[in-house]
Amino acid sequence: MKKRIVVVCPGRGSYTAETLGYLHKHHSQQVEFLNDLDRRRKEINEPTISELDQKEKFLPSLHTRGEHASTLIYAASYFDFMAIDRDKYDIVAICGNSMGWYLALAFSGAFNWDGAFHVIQTMGSMMKNEIIGGQLIYPIVDDNWQPDRIRERVVLEQIEKINREHIGKCYVSIWLGGYLVVGGDKEGINYLLKNLPKSGDYPFQLINHAAFHTPLLYDTSRRALETISSQYFSKPNIPLVDGRGAIWQPYSTNIQALYEYTFEHQIYAPYDFTASVTVAIKEFMPDNIWLLGPGASLGGALGQIFVKNKWQGVLNKAIFKNKANDILTTK
């Protein structure tokens, strides 16, 4: 009997120094796909994905740029997705974090091959010349992954203060398991970096990240709607769970509504990854969560969501560590 799995697609920042060379190592399995990506990148005068992946050293100023990172992550995730043995596993739903939504659309069949590259490359390149604002990440759980309501309230109150007192602009960007990702302008982010209580390495600003999923990206939404046609979209073949926890089913999906969500709400409103995964595990009852690469940077956030929902008997961090190999698959 096949195991039921929910596939989770990673977002920005998942291609790191630890994953450099991943595509070269596994390229023999997907030669046609990688060659096609390289050809398309050459046509738009960008370094090929193969060239970037085979650099001797990971360069944050190069590899984390949106126009490069987006397609690198897409390629690595594609390799992992295609490696899933469909004779052993039944993919019952797909979701993703932030940029991972575009990957989820691609792997579900809502994009064809041309559409996937065009959307992922275009959206990754929207801030090629200037990054709008920034993001920082901050924990809202304790060391055992239990909710820390006081810490969460402090962050939300600081965000409210920044906007109320016109210090800058800040907004909730992503609900990421036991973390809150905040997006804002330079003044707002700098204020939080100085004034949030220190907790280990946090607050931590994410390199080359813009104020994704906030009102600061209204213009990016407008440009996306003007640049990308709804003709690239179709109904998914596999159910999708979006950044609100809404489900898009293969037969009932309204293509225009999917297009509008992707380039409107998904761009300028908070992305609730916690809600997305919660809905996926409750509505589709998987045996296992399959986290696509590159890397496994979402592993902790997924574990925290499992704890929040007491999924598969995971009540705290220690239990998750003991059961992780049985309930979470990473490449």
C-alpha positions in Angstrom: 0.0 0.0 0.0 1.3 3.4 -1.0 2.3 5.9 1.7 0.3 9.2 1.6 2.6 12.2 1.6 2.3 16.0 1.5 5.1 17.7 -0.4 6.5 20.9 1.0 8.4 23.3 -1.3 11.2 25.5 0.2 11.4 29.3 -0.2 14.1 31.9 -0.5 17.3 31.3 1.3 17.3 27.5 1.0 20.2 27.3 -1.5 23.3 27.8 0.7 27.0 27.0 0.9 26.0 23.6 2.2 24.0 22.8 -1.0 26.5 24.3 -3.5 27.2 21.6 -6.2 23.9 19.8 -5.6 22.7 20.0 -9.2 26.1 18.9 -10.6 26.1 15.9 -8.3 22.7 14.7 -9.4 22.5 16.2 -13.0 22.7 12.8 -14.7 19.1 12.1 -13.6 17.7 15.3 -15.2 20.1 16.2 -18.0 17.3 17.5 -20.4 15.7 19.7 -17.7 19.0 21.2 -16.6 20.1 21.8 -20.2 16.8 23.5 -20.9 17.2 25.8 -17.9 20.7 26.7 -18.9 19.6 27.5 -22.4 16.8 29.7 -21.2 19.2 31.6 -18.8 21.6 32.2 -21.7 18.8 33.7 -23.8 18.2 36.3 -21.1 21.9 37.0 -20.5 22.1 35.5 -17.1 24.7 33.0 -15.9 23.6 29.4 -16.3 22.3 27.4 -13.4 25.1 24.9 -14.0 27.7 27.7 -13.8 26.3 29.0 -10.6 26.0 25.6 -9.0 29.6 24.6 -9.9 31.3 27.7 -8.5 34.2 26.8 -6.3 32.9 28.9 -3.5 29.4 30.0 -2.4 29.1 33.8 -2.8 26.2 35.4 -0.9 26.4 38.5 -3.1 25.9 36.2 -6.2 24.0 33.1 -5.1 21.4 34.8 -2.9 20.4 37.4 -5.5 16.7 36.8 -6.4 17.3 36.4 -10.2 19.7 33.6 -9.5 18.5 32.0 -6.2 14.9 31.5 -7.5 15.9 29.3 -10.4 18.6 27.5 -8.4 16.1 26.6 -5.8 13.5 25.6 -8.5 16.1 23.3 -10.1 17.1 21.6 -6.9 13.5 21.1 -5.8 12.6 19.8 -9.2 15.3 17.1 -9.0 14.0 16.1 -5.6 10.3 16.1 -6.7 11.1 13.9 -9.7 13.0 11.5 -7.5 9.8 10.6 -5.5 8.9 7.0 -6.3 5.2 7.2 -7.3 4.9 3.4 -6.9 5.6 3.8 -3.2 4.2 7.3 -2.5 0.9 8.9 -3.2 1.2 12.7 -3.2 -2.0 13.9 -1.7 -1.2 17.7 -1.6 1.5 20.2 -2.2 2.3 23.4 -0.3 5.2 25.7 0.0 6.8 28.6 1.9 6.8 32.0 0.3 8.6 31.6 -3.0 7.8 27.9 -2.6 4.3 28.7 -3.7 5.6 29.2 -7.3 7.3 25.8 -7.0 4.1 24.2 -5.7 2.2 25.6 -8.7 4.8 24.1 -11.0 4.9 20.7 -9.4 1.1 20.4 -9.1 0.7 20.9 -12.9 -0.8 24.4 -12.5 2.2 25.6 -14.7 3.6 23.9 -17.7 7.3 23.8 -18.3 7.5 27.2 -20.0 5.2 28.8 -17.5 7.1 27.6 -14.5 10.4 29.0 -15.7 8.9 32.3 -16.9 7.1 33.0 -13.6 9.9 31.9 -11.3 12.6 33.8 -13.2 10.4 36.9 -13.6 9.3 37.1 -10.0 12.9 36.4 -8.8 14.1 39.2 -11.0 11.6 41.8 -9.9 14.1 43.5 -7.6 17.2 43.0 -9.7 18.1 46.7 -9.6 16.8 47.6 -6.2 15.6 45.5 -3.2 12.5 46.9 -1.6 12.9 46.9 2.2 14.0 43.8 4.1 13.0 40.9 6.3 14.1 39.7 9.7 13.2 36.6 11.6 12.5 36.2 15.3 11.4 33.2 17.5 8.0 33.1 19.1 8.4 29.7 20.9 10.6 28.7 23.8 13.5 26.2 23.7 11.1 23.2 23.8 9.0 24.7 21.0 6.1 25.6 23.2 4.3 28.9 22.4 5.8 32.0 24.0 2.9 34.4 24.0 4.8 37.2 25.7 7.6 37.1 23.1 5.0 37.1 20.3 3.2 40.0 21.8 6.4 42.0 22.2 7.1 41.6 18.5 3.6 42.6 17.4 3.6 45.6 19.8 6.9 46.8 18.4 5.5 46.5 14.8 2.5 48.5 15.9 4.7 51.1 17.5 6.8 51.6 14.5 3.8 52.3 12.3 1.9 54.4 14.8 4.9 56.6 15.7 6.0 56.8 12.0 9.4 55.4 12.9 9.2 53.4 9.7 7.0 50.8 8.2 6.8 47.1 9.4 4.4 44.3 8.9 4.0 40.6 9.7 5.4 38.9 6.6 5.4 35.1 7.3 4.0 33.0 10.1 6.8 30.4 10.0 6.1 27.7 12.6 7.9 28.9 15.7 9.2 32.0 14.0 7.7 35.3 12.9 9.2 36.8 9.8 8.8 40.6 9.7 9.0 42.7 6.5 9.6 46.4 6.5 11.5 49.4 5.2 15.1 50.1 6.3 14.0 52.3 9.2 11.5 49.8 10.6 13.9 46.8 10.3 16.8 48.7 11.9 14.5 49.7 14.8 13.5 46.1 15.4 17.1 44.9 15.2 18.0 47.3 17.9 15.0 47.0 20.1 13.8 43.4 20.1 15.1 41.4 23.1 18.1 39.4 22.0 17.5 35.6 21.8 20.7 33.8 20.7 21.3 35.0 17.1 17.9 36.7 16.9 16.6 39.0 15.7 18.4 38.1 12.5 18.1 40.0 9.2 17.8 37.8 6.1 20.3 38.6 3.4 19.1 39.9 0.1 15.5 39.5 1.2 12.9 42.2 0.4 9.8 43.1 2.4 8.0 40.1 0.8 4.3 39.6 1.6 3.7 43.1 2.9 2.0 46.3 1.5 5.4 47.6 0.5 5.1 45.2 -2.5 1.9 46.6 -4.0 3.8 47.9 -6.9 5.5 44.5 -7.4 2.0 43.0 -7.5 0.9 45.5 -10.2 4.0 44.8 -12.3 3.5 41.0 -12.0 -0.1 41.3 -13.2 1.0 43.5 -16.1 4.0 41.2 -17.0 2.6 37.7 -16.5 -0.4 36.4 -18.3 -3.1 34.2 -16.8 -2.6 32.0 -19.8 0.3 30.4 -18.0 -2.1 29.0 -15.4 -4.2 25.9 -15.5 -6.0 23.7 -12.9 -3.6 21.7 -10.8 -3.4 17.9 -11.1 -2.6 17.6 -7.3 -4.4 19.6 -4.6 -2.6 22.8 -3.5 -2.7 24.5 -0.1 -1.9 28.2 -0.3 -0.4 30.8 2.1 -3.8 31.3 3.8 -4.6 27.7 4.2 -7.0 27.7 1.3 -7.2 24.5 -0.8 -7.1 24.5 -4.6 -8.6 21.2 -5.9 -7.9 19.8 -9.4 -11.5 19.9 -10.6 -13.0 22.9 -8.8 -10.1 25.5 -9.1 -11.1 28.7 -10.8 -8.0 29.5 -12.9 -8.5 33.3 -12.8 -8.9 33.3 -9.0 -5.7 31.2 -8.7 -3.9 33.8 -10.9 -5.2 36.7 -8.9 -4.3 35.2 -5.6 -0.8 34.4 -6.8 0.0 37.9 -7.9 -2.1 39.9 -5.5 -2.7 38.6 -1.9 0.2 36.2 -2.1 2.6 39.1 -2.9 1.4 41.9 -0.5 -0.3 40.1 2.4 1.1 37.9 5.1 2.0 34.3 4.1 0.8 31.9 6.8 3.0 28.9 6.3 1.8 27.6 9.6 -1.8 27.6 8.5 -0.8 26.0 5.1 0.9 23.0 6.7 -1.8 22.7 9.4 -4.5 22.5 6.8 -2.5 20.0 4.7 -1.9 17.6 7.6 -5.5 17.8 8.9 -7.4 17.7 5.6 -5.2 15.2 3.7 -4.0 13.0 6.6 -0.6 12.1 5.2 1.6 9.4 6.7 4.7 11.6 6.1 5.8 15.1 5.1 8.2 15.2 2.2 10.4 18.4 2.3 12.1 19.1 -1.0 15.6 20.5 -1.2 17.9 22.3 -1.5 18.8 21.6 2.1 16.4 21.2 4.9 16.1 24.7 6.3 12.4 24.3 6.9 12.8 21.2 9.0 12.7 23.1 12.3 9.6 25.2 11.3 7.8 22.0 10.2 8.7 20.4 13.5 7.3 23.4 15.4 4.0 23.2 13.4 3.8 19.5 14.2 4.2 20.3 17.9 1.5 23.0 17.7 -0.9 20.5 16.2 0.3 17.5 18.3 0.6 15.7 14.9 1.7 12.1 15.1 2.1 12.4 18.8 4.8 15.2 18.5 4.3 17.2 21.7 7.7 18.9 22.0 11.1 19.4 20.4 12.6 16.2 22.0 9.8 14.0 20.7 10.1 15.5 17.2 13.9 14.7 17.1 13.1 11.1 18.1 10.4 10.7 15.5 11.7 12.9 12.7 13.0 10.1 10.5 9.6 8.5 10.5 7.4 11.5 9.8 9.6 13.9 7.8 11.6 13.0 4.7 14.4 15.4 3.5 16.8 14.8 0.7 
